[in-house]
Each structure stands twice: as C-alpha cells, then as structure tokens.
Amino acid sequence: MPIYDAILDAPPCRLGAIFTGEALTRLDFLPTDTPVSGQANSRARQLADELDAYWRNPAHEFGLLYVPAGTSFQLRIWHALMAIPPGQPTTYGALAKQFGTAARAVGQACGSNPLPILIPCHRVVAANGLGGFMHASSGTPLDVKTWLLAHERRAD
C-alpha cells in the first residue's frame, strides 16, 4: 500500500491523497475502515475543503493544484473527461469516436486515472450498463462509481 500524505473521509469510502510538492498527484479510493489522518497540513486541508464543496455541489470546480501523470493519450482522454458535466455521463464508445480509437482504449485510460473525482472518469459508462471502474468490473469499485453517479444525478 502506498504511503499517503493524507487519508480523508468521504461519503462512499476513504480517500488516500499523495502530493508531490504542492500538487496533488494521486487520489485513491480506500476501504471505509481505513483510519483517517490526524492533523492535516495546508495541502490536505485544501483538498478536504474542495472535496466538501464537491459533496455539496457536484458542479464544483476544483481550484487545487493537481498534476496527473500519464501518457499523452491518457492525458488527452482525461482532459476530455473534465468537460463532461455532472449528472450527464457519456459512453466509452462516444469518447472513442471523438478520438478515433477503440472504446477499450478509452476504458483503459479511464481506469488508469490517478485523480478520480477531480478528473471524473466515473462519468463514462458502457453503452449497455455501468461499465468498469478502476480496472474492475464488479465489487467495491463499481459501488463507488454507482454512488458518485447517483450523487451527481441528485444534484441536477
């Protein structure tokens, strides 16, 4: 398990955050029984405040500095994910068509997203169902994706 700079409470789970300098570089979904961090530094407090704003309003735009590391293809896909409005998911196939690639390639890029929620990969679903999440096709990851999508629909 990575060493997290902060572990925060979130409605569907816990979130493990890793910062490089001032930038958030990784955010992982963790089990609900993972202990939350004690005193948070200013970076973790800002992230917690930003996430609280998102829990209240899924249209919240994150102002926190974050830097995802990925291939040029992944970065293009992740940039496109940030344009998907909350409560209005799109499909892997629709994104694939936009980029002239296969739906599976889009799914792999979504699954490799190091900053879920900030880069909303959960807003991409299969043509006939939920699809995968975090390289999983069942279990807790899909429970988290279902929760996030429902949270965003409720706010519409």
Salt bridges, closest charged atoms under 4 A:
ASP9 OD1 - ARG14 NH1 2.57
ASP28 OD2 - ARG26 NE 2.77
GLU50 OE1 - HIS60 NE2 2.52
GLU152 OE2 - HIS122 NE2 2.82
GLU152 OE1 - ARG123 NE 2.88
